[in-house]
């Protein structure tokens, strides 16, 4: 017999409001939402804590950080995947699209090889063993400035749970790194490049874009259709770039770098996703548009933790404070990303929805998750 789980006397985060009430979970689904502060026999008294849908993360580099915690340090993949999975669960993230780069450069000044096919298979092997706490999909970051993108795309199919394909163009001097000084500081700091290596790297990427860029964009669009995945743009900067994105059928824009691009996205019915660290830090580390500016203008729809999993819940709360509407802030990390990724069964507290639920309370202005359930099973 499946026992009911009732979270009562909670501040429920619904799509358009917060109310005092309870959530009843039966098996893997939400059975009922009720209002009022009563605590039925056998229920958990949440004492006014927030109860929200589990967070949905569309773009995180966190797995890569666990696999290579320091330059030249390669961690065992199974251990890294499990640590990444547990960290996300503890942060209230119940669905994740793990970002993996495809498109490698096996020659030149700064070489790097492919890894996504093997790593994703290790991820799915652990999933088959029921070793993962939360729900995982793939987000393939298709690097157009590469040598092997077409080959690597061919290694994936509809069975691989590829939920998002993003077109990544890191050609120096445009998009994220229009400011070459910022790019130089970033690369020299991260990879300890000297001047000569930096200049070689820039020349190599520009050459790859000239030779392969157009073909790689076409192949990424075709692959997303083959996978049944959502196609996303990355770092759109100008209205013309957004028009190209719209022409590809893109409906999700990751981290547009200017107000111009974000405004054009909304005109073209493209949802805008910004980084949670940008909200918390008060600006972009690359010198691009601040996420809170887009929020104030009404051009921010979705948040991603990007490189700090714990930032996702905190940034949603900060947006709720900025807008004076906690439900609206939380929607950017629950319902909005779920729908953008085509997930209809999660992202909101409602009867018959998947029982991905978190409980958190505020401490010193910071949200602290105390319990996390995935499909009705407590995982953190």
N, C-alpha and C positions, 0 to 999 in steps of 0.2 A: 504494500500500500504506500502511495506517495503522500507524504505529510505536507500540509500547507505551511508556508513560511509567510508570516504577516509582519511587515514593518509598519508600526503604528506611531501616532503622535509625531509625525515627521513633517518637515517643510518640503513638500513635493515640488520638484521642478518639472512643470508641464511645458508644452511647446510655447505657450503664450502667457503663462502666469505661474506664480508660486502660490500654493495653498497648503494649509494644514490638513493632513489626511493620512491615509494608509495605503499600502500596496500589498495585495495578496498574490503570492506566487504558488503555483501548483506545477510540479514537475519542471519543465524547461521554459514555461511561458508565464506571463502575467495573466492572472485570472480576473482581477478586479481592482479598480481604483475607487477609493471612497474618501469623503471629506470628513473633517471633525478631528478632535484630539482624543477621542476615546481609545483605550488600550484593551482589546478583547483578551480573554483568557488564552494564554499560550503565545501571545504576540510579543515581539521585541519592542520595547518602549524606546523610541529613538530620541526622546527628550528634546524634540525640536530640531534635531540635526537635519541637514539637507539630505534628501534621497533623490537621486538623479538617474537618468539613463547612463549606462556605461559610456565612456568616451570613445570616439571613433577617430583614429589617427590615420591620415591618408599619406603622409610623407615623413618618414623618419630615417635618419642615417645611424640610428643608435646601434643596430646590429653590427655595422661595420666598425664602430668604435669598440665593441666587445671583441671582435675578431682581431683587430689590430690596436690594442690599448696604448701602444707606443710605436713610434716609427721602427720598422724592422723587427717588431715583436709580433709573431703570429700565434694566436691562442687556439687551442683545440676547438674545432667548430661546434661539436655537440655541446660542450660546456659553455661556449659563448652564446649559442642560441638559447639554451635554458636560462642563463643569467639575464639575457635580454628580455625574454618572455616574462620572467618573474619580476623584473624591474618595471616593466610596463603595467603588469597587473597591480603592483603596489601603488602605482601612480593613478589608478582608476581607469586605465585604458583597457577596454575589453575587446576591441577590434582594431587590428593594425594592418596596414599595407606596407610591408617591409620593402624599403627602397634598396634596389640593387642595380649597380651600374652594368650596362651592357654596351659594348663598343670599347675596344682596347687599342693600345699603341705598343706593339711589340718591338718597335725600333725607334731610334732617335735619342734626344737628350735625356728625356725622363720617360723611361719605358714602364709599362705596366700591362699585365696580362689579364685574361678573362677569369672570372670566378663565379658568376651568377648561376650558371647551370648546375655546377656541383653543389654549391651552397644551398640552393633551393631544394635540391633532392634530399640533402641532409635534413632540411627543415621539414619536408613532407614525411620523411622516415620517422621523425620524432612525433609528428602529428598522428601517424598511423599507430604508434605505440601508446597513444593517449598521454604523452609526456608533457604536453603544452597546456598552460593554464587558460590562455585566451585564444581568440579566433584570428588566424593569420591569412593574409592574401599577399600576392606579389605586386610590387610597383616597380616596373622596369624603367630605369632612367636611360633613355636611348641617346647616347652621346654622338652627335653628328660629326664632331671633330675627332674622328677615330679612324682606324683602319679595318676593323673587323665587325662592324655593326650588323651588316646583312647576315654574315655567317652566324653570329650569336643569336639573332632573332629567329633564325631557322631552327634553333635547338629547342624552342618552346612551342607548346601547342595549347589548344583549348582546355586540356585536362590539367594544366599547371596552375590553376587558380590565379592567373594574371588578371588583376582587377583594374590596374591603371598602367598606361604607357605614357611617359612624358617625354617630349622632344626637348633635349638639352643641347643648347648651343653655347659653349663656353669660349667662343672666339674672343681673344683679347681685344679690348677697345670698344666693346658694345655690350648691351644688356647688363648683366650684373656688374661687370667690371668695365664700364665706360671710362672710369677714372683709372688710367694705367698706373698711377702712383699707388692707389689702393690695392690693385692687383699685385704689384711688386712687393708691397709690404706683406700682404697675405701669403704669397708663395715663399718668400724668403723666410718668413717666420715659421711657416708650417713645415717646409721641406729643407730649410737651411741652404737655399740656392745662392750661389755667387752671381755676380753680374753677368758673366758669360753664359752660364747655364740658363739664367732667366731669359736672356735675349734669344738663345737657341730655342727655348721652349715656346716663346711667343711666335717666333717664325714658323716653327713646326705646326702649331695649331692653326695659324692662318693658312698655311699651305694645305693642310688637311681639309679645312673648310672650303677652300677654292676647288679642290679636286673631288671631294666626296659629299659635300654638304647637301646639294640638291637631291642626289640619289638617296641619301640616308633619310632625309625628311619623308620622301615618298614611301620608302620601305617601312618606316616606323608607323605611318598612317595605315598602310596595308596590314601590318602585323597586328595593330590594335583591333582592327575589324576581324581578323582571323581568330584572335583570342576571345572576342566578345568583350573587350576591355574598354574602359573609359579612356579617351585620349586627352592629354593635358599639355598645355604650353608651359614654358618656364622662363621667367625673367623678361616677359614682354615689356618694352620700354616706350614704343611709339604707337600711334594709332594705326600706322601702316602695318606694323608687326601683328597687331591684334586682328586686323582684317585678314591677314594671311592665316592666322590661327582659326578664325571663324570659317574661312574657306575650307580648311581641313576637317571641319566638323567638331572642333574643340569646344567643350562646354565647361572646362575647368582651367583656370589660370593660376599657376603657382607663382607667388611672389612677384607680381608686376612691380617694376622699379620706380614708376612715376604715377602721379595723379592722372596724367593724360592717358596712360595705358589702362589704369583701373576704370576710368570713366568710359573709355571705349569698350572695355569688356562688358560693362553693364548695358551699354547700348546694343551690344551683340548677343545678349542673353548668355554671357559666360560668367560663371561664378568665380569670385576672387578669393583666393586663399593666401593668407599671410602668416608669417612665423610668430609663434608665441614668444620666443626670446626678444623679438622686435618690440612687442607690447611691453614686456617687463623691463627691458633696458631703456625704453623710451626712444628707440631709433634703430636704424639698420647698421650692422657692423661694416657693411660695404659702402655706406654713405648714400644709400638710396632712400626712397620715400619712407617716412615713419608710418607704421601700421595704425597708430592711433589717429593720424591725420586722415587716413582713408576711412576709419571707423566714424569719425566725426562728420565726414562728408557722405556717409551712407554707402560706401563702396567696398566694405569688408563683409564677407559672407561666412568664411570658414577660417579656423585657425589650425595650424599644424605645430607640433612640438619641435619639429626639425631636428635639432641636435641635443635637446634637453627634455626628456620625457615628462619630468615633474612640472615643466613649464605649462603644459596644456591646460590643466585644471586652474592653475593660478591665473593664467592669462584670461581665461573665460570669466573668472570672477572679477578681474580688473576691468574687463569690458563691461560687465554688468554694472559695475560702479560708475564707469564713464557714461553709460547710457541711462543710468538710473533704472535699470530693468534687468534683474538677475536672470530671468527666463530667456531674455534675448541674448545675453552674454553666453549662457550655457548652450544655447541652440547652435552656436558656431562650432561647438566641439561634439555635438550629439546628432541632432536631427539633420542639420545642414550637410555635414560631411557624409552621413549615411545615404541621404538621397542623392547627393552628387556622385556617389560611387555606385548607385543603382541598388542599394540595399533597402528594401521596403519593410523588412520584418524587425528592424531594430532602430535605435536612436530616439525613442520616445517612450514615456510611461503611458501605456494604454492597454486595455484588455486585448489578449491574443498576441501581443508583441513578445518577442524573444526576451527572456528574463535576464538581461544584462543590466545590472543595477549596481550603483555605488552609494555608499553612505559617507558623508563627510561633515565636519564642523569647522568653524573658523577659530584659529588660534593666532593671536598677535597679527591679525590681518592676513593670515595665510590659510588656505583650505587644507585640511588634514584628512585624507581618506582613512576611515577606520575599518570598513568592510567592503568587499568587492565580490559580486556574484556574476558568474557567466553561465547562462542557461540554467539558472537556478542553483548552481553549485558554488559554494563559497570558495574563492581562490586566493583571497588575501584579506 
